[in-house]
Amino acid sequence: MPRFIFQNRYSAGGLWSLFLICAFPLHAWAILLSLRDFSWVSERTNTWDAVGVISYALVFAFVESIIIFIMFTLAGWLISTKWDEPHRITLLGALMLVLASWSIFNQSHFIWGASLPGIVRQWALASEHPVRIIYLYLLVLVGLTALVPTLLILKKQVVFRLFQSLFERIAILTSFYLVFDLIGLMIVVTRNV
């Protein structure tokens, strides 16, 4: 491909930062869920099987991180080059965290019984099309939670620096997760050989 297609889009450091941001919520959630299952798996079988559960979760989280990273990298082509690369990476990272938070909320419904507010459920049940009302409510809510950080990052330098600082800390933590991924991969290979 011609070089001008990649010009002003991403640097190697920017892509690495975006990957670490994309990997963070997936790994944090996978570790939380696998540690939640550790005790009952070790009670039913043994501790080595419970370690295997954590290892598989980490390997799957790594594969999911790569897929999500590719999707967000491609989505970054929709962002204007009017903003510099740090702004674009920060914007993509913030959107990733917002969408990951909503995904975690969706899963927490089945784990901890979290649900929509009662007034929304009553409003939906009173209508002729309750599913449409709930989807509309969620669409507005997700849209607002994605739009507000986007505007603040692009317009307010303080918010931009705050997110960059947060992402620097996340990058350090995610680097440890990647070390755990490597250990988890070795355990998975050891268990299957």
C-alpha positions in Angstrom: 0.0 0.0 0.0 1.2 3.5 -0.6 2.9 5.2 2.3 0.6 8.2 2.3 -2.3 6.1 3.4 -0.6 5.5 6.8 0.8 9.0 7.1 -0.5 11.0 10.1 -2.6 8.1 11.5 -0.7 6.0 14.0 2.9 5.6 15.3 4.2 2.4 16.7 4.0 3.9 20.2 0.4 5.1 19.7 -0.7 1.7 18.5 1.0 0.0 21.5 -0.8 2.5 23.9 -4.1 1.7 22.2 -3.5 -2.0 22.5 -2.8 -1.7 26.2 -5.9 0.4 26.7 -8.0 -2.1 24.8 -6.6 -5.0 26.8 -7.1 -3.5 30.2 -10.9 -3.9 30.8 -11.0 -7.4 29.1 -8.2 -8.7 31.3 -9.5 -7.0 34.5 -12.9 -8.5 34.0 -11.5 -12.0 33.0 -9.3 -12.0 36.1 -12.2 -10.9 38.4 -14.5 -13.6 37.0 -11.9 -16.4 37.1 -10.9 -15.6 40.6 -14.6 -15.6 41.5 -14.7 -19.2 40.2 -11.4 -20.3 41.7 -12.7 -21.5 45.0 -15.6 -23.6 43.8 -13.5 -25.2 41.0 -10.7 -26.0 43.4 -13.3 -27.5 45.8 -14.9 -29.6 43.1 -11.7 -30.9 41.5 -8.3 -29.5 42.6 -6.2 -26.4 42.7 -4.4 -27.2 39.5 -7.7 -27.2 37.6 -8.6 -23.9 39.2 -5.3 -22.4 38.0 -6.1 -23.8 34.6 -9.4 -21.9 34.6 -7.5 -18.6 35.3 -5.0 -19.5 32.6 -7.7 -20.2 30.0 -9.4 -16.9 30.9 -6.2 -15.0 30.4 -5.5 -16.6 27.0 -9.0 -15.9 25.8 -8.8 -12.3 27.1 -5.5 -11.8 25.2 -7.2 -13.1 21.9 -10.2 -10.9 22.5 -7.8 -7.9 23.2 -6.2 -8.4 19.8 -9.6 -8.5 18.1 -10.9 -5.4 19.9 -7.6 -3.6 19.2 -8.0 -4.3 15.5 -11.6 -3.1 15.5 -10.6 0.1 17.3 -7.6 0.7 15.1 -9.9 0.5 12.1 -12.4 2.7 13.8 -9.7 5.3 14.3 -9.6 5.8 10.5 -13.0 7.5 11.0 -11.5 10.2 13.3 -10.3 13.3 11.5 -6.6 13.9 11.3 -7.4 17.5 12.4 -6.6 16.3 15.9 -3.1 15.0 16.7 -2.4 11.3 17.4 -2.4 11.6 21.2 -5.9 13.1 21.0 -7.1 10.4 18.7 -5.6 7.6 20.8 -7.1 9.1 24.0 -10.5 9.4 22.3 -10.4 5.8 21.1 -9.3 4.6 24.6 -12.1 6.5 26.3 -14.6 5.1 24.0 -13.2 1.6 24.6 -13.6 2.0 28.3 -17.2 3.3 28.0 -18.2 0.4 25.8 -16.4 -2.1 28.0 -18.1 -0.7 31.0 -21.5 -1.1 29.4 -20.6 -4.7 28.4 -19.5 -5.4 32.0 -22.8 -3.9 33.2 -24.7 -6.2 30.8 -22.9 -9.3 32.2 -23.3 -8.2 35.8 -27.1 -8.5 35.3 -26.6 -12.3 35.2 -23.9 -12.4 37.9 -25.1 -10.0 40.6 -28.6 -9.3 39.5 -28.0 -5.7 38.4 -30.9 -4.3 36.4 -32.4 -1.2 34.9 -34.1 1.3 37.2 -37.6 0.4 38.2 -39.1 3.5 36.6 -37.7 2.5 33.2 -39.0 -1.0 33.5 -42.5 0.3 34.5 -42.4 2.8 31.6 -41.4 0.0 29.2 -44.1 -2.4 30.5 -46.8 0.2 30.2 -46.0 0.8 26.5 -47.1 -1.4 23.6 -43.5 -2.2 22.6 -41.5 -2.7 25.8 -38.4 -4.1 24.1 -38.2 -1.1 21.8 -38.5 1.3 24.8 -35.7 -0.5 26.6 -33.4 -0.5 23.6 -34.2 3.2 23.0 -33.4 4.0 26.6 -30.1 2.1 26.4 -29.2 3.6 23.1 -29.7 7.1 24.5 -27.8 6.3 27.7 -24.8 4.6 25.8 -24.8 7.5 23.3 -24.6 10.1 26.0 -21.9 8.2 28.0 -19.9 8.0 24.8 -20.6 11.6 23.6 -19.7 13.4 26.8 -16.1 12.1 27.1 -15.6 12.5 23.4 -16.5 16.2 23.5 -14.6 16.8 26.8 -11.4 15.2 25.5 -11.5 17.1 22.2 -12.5 20.5 23.7 -11.0 20.6 27.2 -7.2 20.2 27.6 -7.6 19.4 31.4 -9.8 16.4 30.6 -7.5 15.3 27.8 -4.5 15.3 30.2 -6.5 13.6 32.9 -7.4 10.7 30.5 -3.8 10.5 29.3 -2.6 10.2 32.9 -5.2 7.5 33.5 -4.1 5.6 30.4 -0.5 5.8 31.4 -1.4 4.1 34.7 -3.5 1.6 32.9 -0.7 0.8 30.5 1.6 -0.2 33.4 -1.1 -2.4 34.9 -1.9 -4.0 31.6 1.8 -4.8 31.0 1.6 -7.0 34.1 -1.5 -8.6 32.7 0.5 -9.5 29.6 3.1 -11.2 31.7 0.3 -13.2 33.3 -0.9 -14.0 29.8 2.4 -15.5 29.0 2.4 -17.5 32.2 -1.2 -18.6 31.5 -0.3 -19.7 28.0 2.6 -21.8 29.3 0.2 -23.4 31.8 -2.4 -24.1 29.1 0.3 -25.7 26.9 1.6 -27.7 29.9 -1.9 -28.9 30.7 -2.6 -30.0 27.2 0.7 -31.8 26.4 
